[in-house]
């Protein structure tokens, strides 16, 4: 009988030990059922509850709102505790997707939207712009300048697209982040052919394609966890099957781009993905 009672006590103690679990509540609302092994100055170390013999994980204290221990004790972490003044923004501005509208292009009769995706943490991103000449789509006559370089933002643009590879040296978890990268672009323009003469004189319009590449430099401003504003400039070279400059008949010329894009972030949080 004594042996049976002893065995029952051991089983109950083991069961209670297995039921003991800690819950880590992150700033973004994610919950991790775990066994906390160490609370350091800047990080919290834990093992997953369902894998007590598995690897040890680290999570930054700046990303943790509180820990609910197995005995019911709750330990809160404030901005002052972990040395960061805005944990919500620190966490949310790293969402993977960003869509934007270039308001600078709209001043020149061009509608440009873009989609950006962070491919390597918050350091490397791909951006795909898609641009259309609004005035041309509305049926207005094109201007007299071919304009794919100096006159790129003329109203005779048909469309363009491309791919931008962006690198953030100091990452994106700041109010203002510098970025640089490489831009590739292809498109078509609809322009007045000033060398075409037919008597009696009648206007003649042609369609030119162009492609180019350039170096991007800019800043990403993040006033909130969702809204973003980017200012950038691209300088490079363009080539086409028509004139690249109104003052020259060459089909090779400079490529100059300016952008002021209003953006909105959405999707999964990068930092949260790393700690799952």
C-alpha positions in Angstrom: 0.0 0.0 0.0 2.8 2.4 0.8 4.5 1.6 -2.5 1.3 2.3 -4.3 0.9 5.7 -2.6 4.5 6.6 -3.3 4.0 5.7 -7.0 0.8 7.8 -7.1 2.6 10.8 -5.6 5.4 10.5 -8.1 3.0 10.3 -11.0 1.0 13.3 -9.8 4.2 15.4 -9.3 5.3 14.5 -12.8 1.9 15.5 -14.2 2.0 18.8 -12.4 5.4 19.4 -13.7 4.4 18.7 -17.2 1.4 21.1 -16.9 3.7 23.9 -15.7 4.1 26.2 -18.6 5.0 29.8 -19.2 3.4 32.1 -21.8 5.4 34.8 -23.6 3.1 37.6 -24.9 4.8 39.7 -27.6 4.2 43.3 -28.5 2.4 42.3 -31.7 0.0 40.1 -29.9 1.6 36.7 -30.6 1.7 34.2 -27.8 4.4 31.6 -27.3 3.8 28.7 -24.9 7.2 27.9 -23.5 9.5 27.3 -20.6 11.5 30.4 -19.8 15.1 29.4 -18.9 16.7 32.8 -18.6 15.8 36.5 -18.5 18.8 38.6 -19.4 19.4 42.3 -19.7 18.3 42.5 -23.4 17.0 39.0 -24.3 14.8 36.3 -23.0 15.8 32.6 -23.5 13.2 29.9 -23.6 12.4 26.4 -24.8 9.2 25.4 -26.5 6.8 23.8 -24.1 6.1 20.8 -26.4 9.9 20.3 -27.0 11.6 20.5 -23.5 14.7 18.8 -24.9 14.8 20.9 -28.0 16.8 24.0 -28.9 16.9 27.2 -26.9 15.4 30.3 -28.5 16.1 33.9 -27.9 13.7 36.8 -28.2 14.5 40.5 -27.6 12.9 42.1 -24.6 11.9 45.0 -26.8 9.5 42.6 -28.5 8.0 41.2 -25.4 5.0 42.8 -23.6 4.8 40.4 -20.7 5.5 36.9 -19.4 2.8 34.8 -17.6 4.6 32.2 -15.5 3.3 28.8 -14.6 2.6 29.9 -11.0 0.4 32.7 -12.2 3.0 35.4 -11.8 2.9 38.1 -14.5 6.0 40.1 -15.4 5.4 43.2 -17.5 8.0 44.9 -19.7 7.7 48.6 -20.4 9.6 50.8 -22.8 11.8 52.0 -19.9 12.6 48.4 -18.9 13.9 47.4 -22.3 15.4 50.7 -23.3 13.2 51.4 -26.3 10.7 54.3 -26.4 8.3 53.0 -29.0 8.1 49.2 -29.1 4.9 49.2 -31.2 6.6 51.0 -34.1 9.7 49.0 -33.7 7.7 45.9 -34.2 5.2 46.8 -36.9 7.2 48.8 -39.3 8.9 45.6 -40.4 5.9 44.2 -42.2 7.0 42.4 -45.4 4.7 44.1 -48.0 4.5 47.8 -48.9 2.3 49.3 -51.6 2.8 52.9 -52.8 1.6 55.7 -55.1 4.2 58.1 -56.6 2.6 61.5 -56.1 5.5 63.3 -57.9 4.7 61.5 -61.2 1.1 62.6 -61.0 2.2 66.2 -61.4 3.4 65.3 -64.9 0.3 63.3 -66.0 1.8 59.9 -65.1 0.3 57.4 -62.7 2.8 55.2 -61.0 2.1 52.5 -58.4 4.6 50.1 -56.8 4.7 47.0 -54.7 7.7 46.3 -52.4 8.5 43.0 -50.7 11.2 42.5 -48.1 13.2 39.4 -49.1 15.9 39.4 -46.5 14.8 40.6 -43.1 14.5 44.3 -43.1 17.7 45.0 -45.1 17.0 43.8 -48.7 13.8 44.5 -50.6 12.4 44.1 -54.2 10.2 46.8 -55.6 8.2 46.5 -58.8 6.8 49.8 -60.2 4.1 50.0 -62.8 3.5 53.4 -64.6 1.0 54.6 -67.2 0.6 57.9 -69.0 -2.8 59.1 -67.8 -3.1 61.9 -70.4 -2.4 59.5 -73.3 -5.0 57.1 -72.0 -7.5 59.9 -71.9 -7.0 60.5 -75.6 -5.0 63.7 -75.5 -2.4 64.5 -78.1 1.2 63.8 -77.2 3.7 66.5 -76.7 6.4 67.4 -79.2 9.2 66.0 -77.1 10.1 62.3 -77.1 11.1 62.7 -73.5 12.4 59.4 -72.2 15.3 61.0 -70.4 15.3 64.7 -69.7 11.7 64.8 -70.8 10.8 61.5 -69.2 7.7 62.9 -67.4 6.1 64.3 -70.4 2.5 63.5 -71.1 3.2 61.2 -74.1 4.2 58.2 -71.9 2.3 55.0 -72.6 3.6 52.7 -69.8 6.7 51.5 -68.1 7.6 48.8 -65.5 10.8 47.3 -64.1 12.5 46.0 -61.0 14.3 47.8 -58.2 16.6 46.0 -55.8 16.9 48.1 -52.6 19.4 47.8 -49.8 18.9 49.4 -46.3 22.4 49.5 -44.6 20.9 50.5 -41.2 17.7 48.4 -41.7 14.2 49.7 -41.7 13.4 49.9 -38.0 14.0 53.6 -37.8 11.9 56.7 -38.3 14.1 57.6 -41.3 16.0 54.9 -43.2 18.5 55.4 -46.0 18.5 53.0 -48.9 20.4 52.5 -52.2 20.1 50.0 -55.0 19.8 49.3 -58.7 16.9 50.0 -61.0 15.9 48.3 -64.2 13.2 49.7 -66.4 11.4 49.1 -69.7 8.5 51.1 -71.3 7.0 52.8 -74.3 6.2 56.4 -75.2 3.9 57.9 -77.8 5.5 61.0 -79.3 5.3 63.6 -82.1 7.8 62.8 -84.9 9.4 66.2 -85.8 11.4 64.7 -88.7 8.3 63.4 -90.5 7.3 65.7 -93.4 4.3 65.0 -95.7 2.8 67.6 -98.0 0.3 68.9 -97.3 1.7 68.8 -93.8 0.0 66.5 -91.3 1.2 65.6 -87.8 2.7 62.2 -87.4 3.1 60.3 -84.2 5.3 57.3 -83.4 5.7 54.7 -80.6 9.1 54.2 -79.2 10.3 51.6 -76.7 13.0 52.3 -74.2 15.0 50.5 -71.5 17.4 51.7 -68.9 19.2 51.1 -65.7 20.4 53.4 -62.9 21.5 53.7 -59.3 18.8 54.6 -56.7 19.4 56.7 -53.5 16.7 57.7 -51.2 15.1 57.8 -47.7 12.2 55.9 -46.3 10.3 57.9 -43.6 7.9 56.0 -41.3 5.7 58.4 -39.3 3.5 55.4 -38.1 3.6 51.6 -38.2 1.6 51.5 -41.4 2.0 54.8 -43.3 5.3 55.4 -45.1 6.8 58.1 -47.3 9.8 57.6 -49.6 11.9 60.2 -51.4 14.4 59.0 -54.0 16.3 59.8 -57.1 17.6 57.5 -59.9 20.4 58.4 -62.3 21.6 56.1 -65.1 21.5 55.5 -68.8 18.6 54.7 -71.2 18.4 53.3 -74.8 15.5 53.3 -77.2 14.7 52.8 -80.9 13.9 56.5 -81.2 15.3 59.8 -79.9 16.3 60.0 -76.2 16.5 63.7 -76.1 14.6 66.5 -78.0 17.9 68.2 -78.7 19.6 65.2 -80.1 18.9 62.4 -82.5 20.9 59.8 -80.5 19.1 56.7 -79.2 21.2 56.6 -76.0 20.8 59.2 -73.3 20.7 59.8 -69.5 18.0 58.3 -67.4 16.8 60.6 -64.6 14.0 59.7 -62.2 12.5 61.4 -59.2 10.0 59.9 -56.8 7.9 60.9 -53.8 5.9 57.8 -52.9 3.1 57.5 -50.3 3.1 53.9 -49.0 1.1 51.5 -46.8 2.6 48.5 -45.1 0.8 45.2 -44.5 1.4 41.4 -44.2 3.3 39.3 -41.8 5.8 40.8 -39.3 9.4 40.0 -40.2 10.6 39.9 -36.6 7.7 37.8 -35.4 8.5 35.3 -38.1 12.1 35.0 -36.9 11.0 34.1 -33.3 8.4 31.6 -34.1 
